Amino acid sequence: MAEQISVAIETRSEHEIEFRVIRPDGRTVWIAGKARLVEAGGVRRFVGVTADISERKRLQDELHRAQTMEAVGRLAGGIAHDFNNLLTIVLGYSELLTEALEPGSGPMADLREIQQAAGRARDLTAQLLAFGRRQLLQARTLDLNRIVAGATGRLREVVGQGVRVVTRLDPEAAPILADPAQLERILTNLAANAGDAMPHDGTLTLETRNIHADDPRLGGVVPAGEYVALVVTDTGAGMDAATQAHLFEPFFTTREGAAGLGLATVYGIVKQSGGYVTVRSAPGQGSSFRIYFPRVEAAATDSRPREKAPRGGGWREPGGHVLVVDDTEAVRKLARTLLEQDGYDVLEAADAAEARQVAAGSFRIDLLLTDLVMPGGSGAGLYAELARSRPGLRVIYMSGYTDDAAARDRIAAGAALFLQKPFTRAALAATVREVLDA
């Protein structure tokens, strides 16, 4: 600041400066000053104005974080489609090999290592997509209490034996609109974070409550409105202000060997679900994550996971005819192999143009199983075109990532089913069975 004052004296020009001030209550605020050197009666003084720009600085920081998240999200989306295709091939064919090998054999042990590594890669890609808000959410009206209560047993394993898990669930908590699988991911990531903060013992408390957000202490992070809050509190080491400032940034972590995507993933899921997240913490005083989901009108709720169809026993009567469309040959052939083993008649096409040629024939097609991102046209556009000449045609979209807004809207509204790549044999069988038996 002294150097800037010297420059202002030498140049005798209007000068602007920004600096931080610690108030008597301990709060740090940003001040912007604008002043000009004035001489009168042999006395030189600065005359100007100052303004509190703390809110502007906060908004600038939020914009910077949002831009960082958007950049990483675009990067994740760019690699996710091809990468998840590769993982589909690795996991799918290793699953077929598992069925062919003798249990307990040497090759079986090696294959399990391959599957575990591919599974970790799949989870990492899913976290990147969640963080970047590029995943396809399959939201429905849920009872948050049922989700939390159902996850409690698993969360005890996540935090470790020395940590108590306590629930305080408001029986009057309103329904919310969310993806149940992603809600469980939020709980798991927050529990893992809490477990690291309480390595020996402590308490993890899960609370739900109805909230009318108009509290000025929330700093404008949560707009006024009606919410259901999920509060996850631990009695761990807590965090200082510097750590909290970077908490939701990608790859930021205080855990040795961690990827630094756990809390970034939580942030992405919450924002994509239309919610907000705040943190209260201090060194030695634990941490409290507060997630605000918009309330929805009371309606029938569903928190049950989708039932998986047993292996085999596809839609045999009067027969299931499936057209598989994917521009990656190995993925296409894997899907065909799995479906034929389950009793379906399968046709295949490498892209939208070839699919049109196949559909122009006299073949029976009950179901279109199509990738969303393909050369020569999207899967959603292909289905819309084929459905005009085949009114009874049903569709399952599959992808590792998509920016197709129309398809995302149809999936989110429940008008179409989505099969996330990389998929397992059980997931493929269950999804096809659900569509054809509907």
VOSEFI-75198 format. One record per residue (C-alpha): residue number from 0; residue in three letters; y, z, x. Coordinates in pm, whole numbers, plus 50000, padded with zeros to 5 digits. Each point is the difference from the previous one (the first is absolute). Layout:
% residues N
NODE;num;residuo;y;z;x
NODE;NUM;ALA;Y;Z;X
...
% end
This chain:
% residues 438
NODE;num;residuo;y;z;x
NODE;0;MET;50000;50000;50000
NODE;1;ALA;50238;50082;50289
NODE;2;GLU;49960;49646;50135
NODE;3;GLN;50084;49852;49660
NODE;4;ILE;50313;50216;49977
NODE;5;SER;50109;49883;50345
NODE;6;VAL;49959;49636;49895
NODE;7;ALA;50204;50064;49686
NODE;8;ILE;50282;50157;50206
NODE;9;GLU;50005;49712;50249
NODE;10;THR;49989;49719;49746
NODE;11;ARG;50219;50178;49740
NODE;12;SER;49791;49826;49733
NODE;13;GLU;49836;50128;49686
NODE;14;HIS;49663;50145;50090
NODE;15;GLU;49689;50082;49798
NODE;16;ILE;49731;50249;50090
NODE;17;GLU;49687;50151;49843
NODE;18;PHE;49868;50341;50098
NODE;19;ARG;49784;50285;49874
NODE;20;VAL;50125;50345;49904
NODE;21;ILE;49796;50315;49945
NODE;22;ARG;50139;50185;49699
NODE;23;PRO;50012;50381;49977
NODE;24;ASP;49696;49992;49770
NODE;25;GLY;49801;49825;50276
NODE;26;ARG;49997;49660;49829
NODE;27;THR;50076;49696;50217
NODE;28;VAL;50236;49740;49851
NODE;29;TRP;50122;49665;50125
NODE;30;ILE;50379;49948;50018
NODE;31;ALA;50189;49671;50034
NODE;32;GLY;50351;50019;50141
NODE;33;LYS;50277;49739;50024
NODE;34;ALA;50318;50083;50191
NODE;35;ARG;50299;49850;50185
NODE;36;LEU;50200;50150;50287
NODE;37;VAL;50355;50091;49894
NODE;38;GLU;50285;50112;50229
NODE;39;ALA;50300;50188;49865
NODE;40;GLY;50244;50220;50191
NODE;41;GLY;49796;49975;50316
NODE;42;VAL;49693;50128;49822
NODE;43;ARG;49690;49784;49968
NODE;44;ARG;49759;50065;49719
NODE;45;PHE;49725;49824;49808
NODE;46;VAL;50060;49940;49630
NODE;47;GLY;49716;49885;49781
NODE;48;VAL;49734;50083;49744
NODE;49;THR;49640;50117;50002
NODE;50;ALA;49721;49962;49746
NODE;51;ASP;49651;50144;49953
NODE;52;ILE;49762;49705;50039
NODE;53;SER;49674;50197;49992
NODE;54;GLU;49880;49821;49686
NODE;55;ARG;50078;49660;50151
NODE;56;LYS;49806;50093;50314
NODE;57;ARG;49707;50116;49788
NODE;58;LEU;49996;49672;49811
NODE;59;GLN;50020;49804;50326
NODE;60;ASP;49702;50194;50135
NODE;61;GLU;49806;49932;49681
NODE;62;LEU;50085;49628;50024
NODE;63;HIS;49882;49992;50361
NODE;64;ARG;49672;50168;49907
NODE;65;ALA;49956;49764;49705
NODE;66;GLN;50058;49699;50226
NODE;67;THR;49748;50134;50250
NODE;68;MET;49745;50050;49723
NODE;69;GLU;50065;49652;49864
NODE;70;ALA;49949;49847;50344
NODE;71;VAL;49673;50181;50057
NODE;72;GLY;49895;49917;49644
NODE;73;ARG;50055;49628;50063
NODE;74;LEU;49803;50029;50323
NODE;75;ALA;49717;50179;49819
NODE;76;GLY;49994;49741;49725
NODE;77;GLY;49999;49718;50249
NODE;78;ILE;49688;50123;50179
NODE;79;ALA;49820;50173;49713
NODE;80;HIS;49871;49690;49823
NODE;81;ASP;49827;49847;50303
NODE;82;PHE;49899;50335;50145
NODE;83;ASN;49841;50116;49675
NODE;84;ASN;49812;49671;49975
NODE;85;LEU;49850;50073;50342
NODE;86;LEU;49914;50356;49898
NODE;87;THR;49835;49868;49681
NODE;88;ILE;49770;49787;50216
NODE;89;VAL;49923;50284;50245
NODE;90;LEU;49931;50260;49732
NODE;91;GLY;49820;49763;49762
NODE;92;TYR;49753;49854;50245
NODE;93;SER;49943;50336;50168
NODE;94;GLU;49911;50133;49654
NODE;95;LEU;49746;49720;49959
NODE;96;LEU;49855;50079;50343
NODE;97;THR;49976;50368;49908
NODE;98;GLU;49776;49910;49709
NODE;99;ALA;49776;49789;50225
NODE;100;LEU;49953;50254;50282
NODE;101;GLU;49766;50296;50015
NODE;102;PRO;50179;50331;49944
NODE;103;GLY;50036;50202;50321
NODE;104;SER;49943;49703;50231
NODE;105;GLY;50216;49943;50309
NODE;106;PRO;50178;49693;49859
NODE;107;MET;50073;50197;49682
NODE;108;ALA;50190;50265;50201
NODE;109;ASP;50203;49728;50175
NODE;110;LEU;50076;49837;49666
NODE;111;ARG;50127;50329;49859
NODE;112;GLU;50249;50023;50288
NODE;113;ILE;50124;49649;49919
NODE;114;GLN;50038;50093;49634
NODE;115;GLN;50188;50319;50080
NODE;116;ALA;50243;49818;50230
NODE;117;ALA;50058;49729;49739
NODE;118;GLY;50052;50269;49737
NODE;119;ARG;50270;50165;50212
NODE;120;ALA;50168;49662;50047
NODE;121;ARG;49991;49947;49623
NODE;122;ASP;50161;50339;49939
NODE;123;LEU;50271;49929;50256
NODE;124;THR;50087;49669;49834
NODE;125;ALA;50007;50171;49660
NODE;126;GLN;50241;50261;50137
NODE;127;LEU;50229;49731;50137
NODE;128;LEU;50005;49822;49664
NODE;129;ALA;50064;50327;49816
NODE;130;PHE;50282;50090;50237
NODE;131;GLY;50159;49658;49963
NODE;132;ARG;49955;50011;49620
NODE;133;ARG;49799;49679;50019
NODE;134;GLN;49680;50124;49837
NODE;135;LEU;49890;49913;49648
NODE;136;LEU;50013;50314;49788
NODE;137;GLN;49771;50022;49699
NODE;138;ALA;50204;50256;49813
NODE;139;ARG;49908;50166;49675
NODE;140;THR;50111;50301;49801
NODE;141;LEU;49859;50312;50167
NODE;142;ASP;49975;50374;49961
NODE;143;LEU;50125;50121;50340
NODE;144;ASN;49831;50337;49950
NODE;145;ARG;49658;49835;49972
NODE;146;ILE;50056;49800;50318
NODE;147;VAL;50105;50309;50196
NODE;148;ALA;49720;50217;49862
NODE;149;GLY;49741;49732;50072
NODE;150;ALA;50116;49963;50360
NODE;151;THR;50016;50370;50085
NODE;152;GLY;49645;50030;50132
NODE;153;ARG;50042;49705;50234
NODE;154;LEU;50338;50129;50119
NODE;155;ARG;49835;50327;50109
NODE;156;GLU;49790;49794;50240
NODE;157;VAL;50309;49816;50125
NODE;158;VAL;50205;50310;50087
NODE;159;GLY;49714;50195;50159
NODE;160;GLN;49810;50318;49925
NODE;161;GLY;50276;50244;50099
NODE;162;VAL;50250;49867;49744
NODE;163;ARG;50007;50108;49636
NODE;164;VAL;50076;49736;49738
NODE;165;VAL;50183;50135;49694
NODE;166;THR;50096;49804;49687
NODE;167;ARG;50276;50083;49752
NODE;168;LEU;49983;49731;49737
NODE;169;ASP;50241;49994;49708
NODE;170;PRO;49787;49945;49686
NODE;171;GLU;50302;49830;49839
NODE;172;ALA;50043;49746;50282
NODE;173;ALA;50081;49660;49848
NODE;174;PRO;49801;49681;50074
NODE;175;ILE;50106;49770;50282
NODE;176;LEU;49937;49633;50079
NODE;177;ALA;49824;49960;50336
NODE;178;ASP;49699;49862;50183
NODE;179;PRO;49740;50282;50012
NODE;180;ALA;49853;49884;50331
NODE;181;GLN;50344;50003;50161
NODE;182;LEU;50075;50344;49855
NODE;183;GLU;49690;50129;50175
NODE;184;ARG;50118;49833;50321
NODE;185;ILE;50330;50189;49969
NODE;186;LEU;49818;50332;49956
NODE;187;THR;49764;49931;50291
NODE;188;ASN;50280;49905;50240
NODE;189;LEU;50214;50301;49908
NODE;190;ALA;49699;50231;50031
NODE;191;ALA;49915;49857;50343
NODE;192;ASN;50360;50052;50110
NODE;193;ALA;49992;50358;49871
NODE;194;GLY;49667;50070;50168
NODE;195;ASP;50146;49898;50337
NODE;196;ALA;50290;50241;49942
NODE;197;MET;49752;50284;49926
NODE;198;PRO;49730;49964;50269
NODE;199;HIS;49853;50349;49952
NODE;200;ASP;50088;50132;49655
NODE;201;GLY;50256;49972;49723
NODE;202;THR;50046;49892;49640
NODE;203;LEU;50044;49656;49848
NODE;204;THR;50150;50017;49651
NODE;205;LEU;49991;49710;49754
NODE;206;GLU;50235;50026;49702
NODE;207;THR;50093;49779;49706
NODE;208;ARG;50296;50050;49772
NODE;209;ASN;50236;49813;49769
NODE;210;ILE;50344;49955;50154
NODE;211;HIS;50336;49889;49870
NODE;212;ALA;50162;49876;50319
NODE;213;ASP;50373;50067;49992
NODE;214;ASP;50016;50254;50283
NODE;215;PRO;50285;49910;50242
NODE;216;ARG;49801;50166;50280
NODE;217;LEU;49770;49698;49996
NODE;218;GLY;50286;49809;50162
NODE;219;GLY;49972;49699;49774
NODE;220;VAL;49654;49914;50135
NODE;221;VAL;49852;50050;49654
NODE;222;PRO;50209;49846;49719
NODE;223;ALA;50046;50200;49682
NODE;224;GLY;49708;49958;49764
NODE;225;GLU;49672;50138;49873
NODE;226;TYR;49722;50035;50258
NODE;227;VAL;49667;50162;50069
NODE;228;ALA;50008;50164;50341
NODE;229;LEU;49706;50034;50237
NODE;230;VAL;50081;50273;50253
NODE;231;VAL;49782;50039;50310
NODE;232;THR;50091;50307;50206
NODE;233;ASP;49846;50140;50318
NODE;234;THR;50059;50318;50197
NODE;235;GLY;49985;49823;50336
NODE;236;ALA;50231;49966;50296
NODE;237;GLY;50272;49812;49813
NODE;238;MET;50232;49733;50136
NODE;239;ASP;50350;49992;50144
NODE;240;ALA;50272;49768;49870
NODE;241;ALA;49946;49743;50278
NODE;242;THR;49633;49961;49906
NODE;243;GLN;50078;49974;49630
NODE;244;ALA;50251;49721;50066
NODE;245;HIS;49718;49774;50126
NODE;246;LEU;49719;50135;49784
NODE;247;PHE;49932;49689;49790
NODE;248;GLU;50057;49744;50273
NODE;249;PRO;49702;49783;50101
NODE;250;PHE;49807;50114;50305
NODE;251;PHE;50202;50322;50033
NODE;252;THR;49766;50294;50053
NODE;253;THR;49984;50340;50166
NODE;254;ARG;49619;49988;50000
NODE;255;GLU;49827;49893;50317
NODE;256;GLY;49780;49695;49945
NODE;257;ALA;50129;49936;49645
NODE;258;ALA;50119;49660;49880
NODE;259;GLY;50315;50141;49843
NODE;260;LEU;49948;49828;49665
NODE;261;GLY;49892;50287;49775
NODE;262;LEU;50341;50110;49870
NODE;263;ALA;50138;49646;50020
NODE;264;THR;49714;49900;49769
NODE;265;VAL;50086;50283;49760
NODE;266;TYR;50361;49882;49991
NODE;267;GLY;49900;49639;49932
NODE;268;ILE;49761;50087;49717
NODE;269;VAL;50251;50232;49834
NODE;270;LYS;50284;49746;50017
NODE;271;GLN;49778;49716;49872
NODE;272;SER;49898;50226;49711
NODE;273;GLY;50366;50047;49905
NODE;274;GLY;50014;50357;50131
NODE;275;TYR;50190;50202;50258
NODE;276;VAL;49901;50242;50275
NODE;277;THR;50194;50285;50163
NODE;278;VAL;49909;50252;50268
NODE;279;ARG;50102;50361;50055
NODE;280;SER;49902;50152;50331
NODE;281;ALA;50117;50217;50287
NODE;282;PRO;49833;50118;50323
NODE;283;GLY;49764;50286;49924
NODE;284;GLN;50049;49971;49623
NODE;285;GLY;49749;49732;49902
NODE;286;SER;50068;49673;49820
NODE;287;SER;50029;49897;49637
NODE;288;PHE;49967;49636;49894
NODE;289;ARG;50133;49932;49651
NODE;290;ILE;49904;49672;49834
NODE;291;TYR;50172;49899;49677
NODE;292;PHE;49820;49754;49769
NODE;293;PRO;50186;49870;49692
NODE;294;ARG;49856;50134;49677
NODE;295;VAL;49848;49761;49749
NODE;296;GLU;49953;50038;49628
NODE;297;ALA;49694;50202;49906
NODE;298;ALA;49702;49770;49961
NODE;299;ALA;49630;49990;50064
NODE;300;THR;49950;50068;50371
NODE;301;ASP;49725;49889;50229
NODE;302;SER;49937;50162;50338
NODE;303;ARG;49635;49908;50029
NODE;304;PRO;49894;49770;50281
NODE;305;ARG;49858;49666;49895
NODE;306;GLU;49622;50019;49974
NODE;307;LYS;49809;49788;50247
NODE;308;ALA;49730;49771;49874
NODE;309;PRO;49655;50045;50152
NODE;310;ARG;49897;49752;50264
NODE;311;GLY;49850;49688;49853
NODE;312;GLY;49955;49936;49631
NODE;313;GLY;50299;49770;49968
NODE;314;TRP;50104;49847;49669
NODE;315;ARG;49670;49819;49954
NODE;316;GLU;49995;49934;49626
NODE;317;PRO;50097;49740;49908
NODE;318;GLY;50094;49953;50369
NODE;319;GLY;50305;50040;50216
NODE;320;HIS;50158;49697;50166
NODE;321;VAL;50263;50083;50263
NODE;322;LEU;50238;49769;50189
NODE;323;VAL;50096;50156;50332
NODE;324;VAL;50319;49864;50158
NODE;325;ASP;50110;50110;50348
NODE;326;ASP;50134;49802;50293
NODE;327;THR;49808;50216;50252
NODE;328;GLU;49651;49853;50008
NODE;329;ALA;49823;50316;50119
NODE;330;VAL;50155;50209;49720
NODE;331;ARG;49910;49736;49744
NODE;332;LYS;49639;49979;50117
NODE;333;LEU;49971;50381;50014
NODE;334;ALA;50115;50031;49639
NODE;335;ARG;49758;49724;49896
NODE;336;THR;49708;50171;50177
NODE;337;LEU;50071;50337;49840
NODE;338;LEU;50046;49856;49653
NODE;339;GLU;49688;49783;50016
NODE;340;GLN;49795;50300;50110
NODE;341;ASP;50126;50175;49689
NODE;342;GLY;49883;49717;49775
NODE;343;TYR;50314;49790;49947
NODE;344;ASP;50029;49622;50021
NODE;345;VAL;50277;49926;50250
NODE;346;LEU;50222;49702;50074
NODE;347;GLU;50252;50006;50284
NODE;348;ALA;50321;49830;50107
NODE;349;ALA;50213;50025;50312
NODE;350;ASP;50340;49970;49832
NODE;351;ALA;50178;49933;49672
NODE;352;ALA;49960;49621;50024
NODE;353;GLU;49624;50021;50051
NODE;354;ALA;49973;50258;49722
NODE;355;ARG;50167;49755;49760
NODE;356;GLN;49745;49732;50095
NODE;357;VAL;49710;50239;49939
NODE;358;ALA;50144;50114;49667
NODE;359;ALA;50049;49638;49893
NODE;360;GLY;49621;49961;49988
NODE;361;SER;49773;50107;49719
NODE;362;PHE;49903;50324;50172
NODE;363;ARG;50010;50320;49805
NODE;364;ILE;50245;50254;50145
NODE;365;ASP;50027;50348;49849
NODE;366;LEU;50201;50164;50277
NODE;367;LEU;50248;49888;50264
NODE;368;LEU;49988;50224;50309
NODE;369;THR;50295;49879;50203
NODE;370;ASP;50210;50097;50297
NODE;371;LEU;50366;50036;49911
NODE;372;VAL;50141;49849;50320
NODE;373;MET;49869;49649;50073
NODE;374;PRO;50122;49665;50129
NODE;375;GLY;50094;49758;49724
NODE;376;GLY;50071;50256;49730
NODE;377;SER;49957;50367;49915
NODE;378;GLY;49702;50151;49826
NODE;379;ALA;50218;50099;49705
NODE;380;GLY;50126;49644;49959
NODE;381;LEU;49645;49866;50024
NODE;382;TYR;49877;50233;49726
NODE;383;ALA;50290;49911;49770
NODE;384;GLU;49915;49631;50043
NODE;385;LEU;49623;50034;49952
NODE;386;ALA;50033;50236;49703
NODE;387;ARG;50179;49731;49800
NODE;388;SER;49687;49784;49992
NODE;389;ARG;49756;50295;50002
NODE;390;PRO;50138;50255;49750
NODE;391;GLY;49718;50250;50057
NODE;392;LEU;50041;50008;50378
NODE;393;ARG;50045;50342;50154
NODE;394;VAL;50150;50081;50339
NODE;395;ILE;49979;50249;50285
NODE;396;TYR;50264;49972;50271
NODE;397;MET;49912;50105;50351
NODE;398;SER;50227;50034;50301
NODE;399;GLY;50085;50207;50302
NODE;400;TYR;50368;49965;49914
NODE;401;THR;50215;49794;49768
NODE;402;ASP;50366;49947;49918
NODE;403;ASP;49917;49809;49681
NODE;404;ALA;50228;50180;49754
NODE;405;ALA;49838;49850;49689
NODE;406;ALA;49652;50105;50109
NODE;407;ARG;50121;50348;50094
NODE;408;ASP;50154;50042;49656
NODE;409;ARG;49680;49887;49824
NODE;410;ILE;49790;50238;50208
NODE;411;ALA;50242;50291;49954
NODE;412;ALA;50000;49939;49623
NODE;413;GLY;49621;50001;49992
NODE;414;ALA;49981;49633;49896
NODE;415;ALA;49786;49911;50303
NODE;416;LEU;49767;50185;50235
NODE;417;PHE;50060;50011;50372
NODE;418;LEU;49743;50028;50279
NODE;419;GLN;50156;50135;50318
NODE;420;LYS;49883;49846;50326
NODE;421;PRO;49803;50111;50188
NODE;422;PHE;49764;50068;49712
NODE;423;THR;49652;50152;49999
NODE;424;ARG;49692;49866;49824
NODE;425;ALA;50025;50281;49743
NODE;426;ALA;50369;49927;49930
NODE;427;LEU;49932;49629;49951
NODE;428;ALA;49704;50066;49769
NODE;429;ALA;50190;50258;49794
NODE;430;THR;50310;49784;49955
NODE;431;VAL;49807;49687;49900
NODE;432;ARG;49780;50199;49764
NODE;433;GLU;50304;50163;49838
NODE;434;VAL;50171;49665;49933
NODE;435;LEU;49696;49815;49869
NODE;436;ASP;49873;50289;49788
NODE;437;ALA;50340;50072;49848
% end
